C-alpha cells in the first residue's frame, strides 16, 4: 500500500483541540478530579491516542464501559487510575484485578465474582459500588443498598475487596431544570451517607457526566466523568453549544470525490430513485456509506461541504457511497468533501448531521466505522501549565 496516496476518506482527530477541551472542563470542576471517558474507542476518535492526550492535559482517571476496553488501555502502557463499569457474569475479573483496574459492582452476583477473582489473584479488587438513584439502568436500588453495602464491607474486612468509589449516573442532566436531577442528587447523597456510616471510606464519590460537569457544580463531588464534551460536542441543545463553553469539536470527517459527471434532467439517483434531477446537472460521488457509519436515515438530508458550498445528499445513502447534486459546479475528482467538522470553514457539524438523521451527535461520531482511518494531528502537546486539582 502506498502510504503517500490520497485517502478515500479520513477522520481527522485534532488532539490539540481535545487537550484544550480537557483543560476547559477541568477549570469548571471546582477542584474535583476529571475522568476522561474513552469508551467505544473514545466515541469513535481512537481510545489510546485520546487517552494519552487527555492525561497530558490533566485528566487523572480514565473510564471505559467494558473490561476489554480497559485491558486494551493497560496493554498500551497507560497506567494510573482506570475504571470500567459494564460487566456481565463470567467476565475477565481476575485479569482486571491483576491489571489494577477499578471495577463497578451493582449487585450481589458481581460482588461474588469480584471477590472470587480477587482470591485467585492474591490481591483485593478495587470496586466502586454503583447506586441506581433513578436512571433505572445499571446500579443497586435503594431498597437493596444496605445488603450490598453490608456484604461489600464484609468482603473488605476479609481483604478481598477495597471499596474505592461510590457512584451513580443521571437520567436527565442534559435537560437543565428537570425535576429528576434534584431528586437523584438527594438519593445519591443519602446512599453515600449510609455507606459511609457503615464504614465505607471511598477515594472518590462521582455522579457528574458531561452535562452535569458543565451545568451542575453541586454534582461534582470528588470526580467528574466527561465523555462527549471532551470531544468538543455538546451533550444536547438545551445545555448549550460547544462554543458556549469554549469547547471545540475534535473530529473532522472528509472524503475525496470519487467522480464528477454530467447527467440530464429526469435522471434518477441511487437506489429507489427517491431523487430525480430537475434539470441537467453535475453529480459528485462521495465514497462513504452506511458501512462506514453514514446514517441511512440521513438520505436526502445529510449536508456535505463540496467546492465551497454545502450540498445535500441526493437520494439514498448506499453501503459504500452516496451522491450529491453539484448543480452544475465541476470540482475535480479528488477534491475534498467535508461531511462534518468544527464549522470553521462553513462545513456542517456533527450536530447538523444528528438533526438530519433524527438522532444525537454522540451517535454520529461513535458510529464512524473502522475502515475510515483516523489521522491524528497535533500529536505533540505544546508546553502548557496544567492546573492542580485544588486550583
Secondary structure, 3 states (H helix, E strand, C coil): CCCCCCCCEEEEEEHHHHHHHHHHHHCCCCCCEEEEECHHHHHCCCHHHHHHHHHHCCCCEEEECCHHHHHHHHHCCCCCEEEECCCCCCCCHHHHHHCCCEEEECCHHHHHHHHHHHHHHCCCEEEEEEEECCCCCCCEEHHHHHHHHHHHHHHHHCCCEEEEEEECCCCCCCCCCCHHHHHHHHHHHHHHHHHHHCCCCCCEEEEECHHHHHHCHHHCCCEEEECHHHHCCCCCCCCCCHHHHCCCCCEEEEEEEEEEEEECCCCEECHHHCEECCCCEEEEEECCCHHHCCCHHHCCCCEEEECCEEEEEECCCCCCCEEEECCCCCCCCCCEEEEECCCCCCCCCHHHHHHHHCCCHHHHHHCCCCCCEEEEECCCCCCCCCCCCCC
